[in-house]
């Protein structure tokens, strides 16, 4: 069975990070989001994957190569013009053969049981199976309506909670049977939500939900990136990374209060303080006497000597985001 990672998007809500890298390459703990996804695909026995590319395509190709380092046979399809969430899938339909196939967004942080998703698809007999999860605020998600058998009956796009008929958010993780392409429009640009799913409903074609309890975060904003990273650090999200999974753990760092994770080749200066949750990426530097709290330092990033960083995301040579008000900085390092 084959998989596809949707990796062509622009990641506009993650600016300024995505000024320099595509969204699937945004680091979480020790590797890019897409690397975590390929690891998940490999663990669940998929024998090949394809990724569509558009924005910074060479960055993705150079990092992942043929996928062998991640246990998958990885191929690519470059889109000079974006084809949409479904159009990009149709462009590589020959990759999937006659079997059902998995589609997963390249910005998803999740430890979903993909095997259970595939089993649900085969058991239901529908043309499509959509992964859904209960969400606290429907205004942030497209929500899915269904009957007592889990057959999808409709959608609402980011409804106000007072008007929402469901709290099941669409996770953008799908299994489709090849017949799905029979319901595509002729246009090159095709979107699942706008162009394909409505046709299934209009033609009374059965497709179903697969509700999950596992972790899912679409890394749609800097705040979600921060929370997803810290969830991986403490174990709320299981990415299988050594040194994570404890709310109090400290991994490879001195003068620290957990949870703290320090990557390979990172340098922590004399007298520096790390007050968790903190993630220091591979090859990053925390200078002498610096103090870091509730922050992420990307691989290769630097916290200059004597600097105080609270609630920040720091890239190479810059503060990508400061998610705490400046008023909270003064005295903020005391516990």
Protein Blocks (a to p, Z undefined) as FASTA:
>chain_A
ZZdddfkbgolmlccklmmbcfklpcehjacfklmmmmmmmmnopabdcdddfehpllmm
mmnmnolmnopacdddddfbagbjklmmmmmmmmnmmadcddddfkbccfbdfklmmmmm
mmnopabdcdddddfblklpccddddfkopafbdcehiafklpcbfcdcehiacddfklm
mmccfbfbdcfklmmmmmmmmnopacdddddfbdcdehlafklmmmmmmmmmnopacghp
ghiaiakbcehiahiacdddddehiacdehiacdddddddehiacdehiacehiacdehi
acdehiacehiacdehiafbacbdfklmnoplpZZ
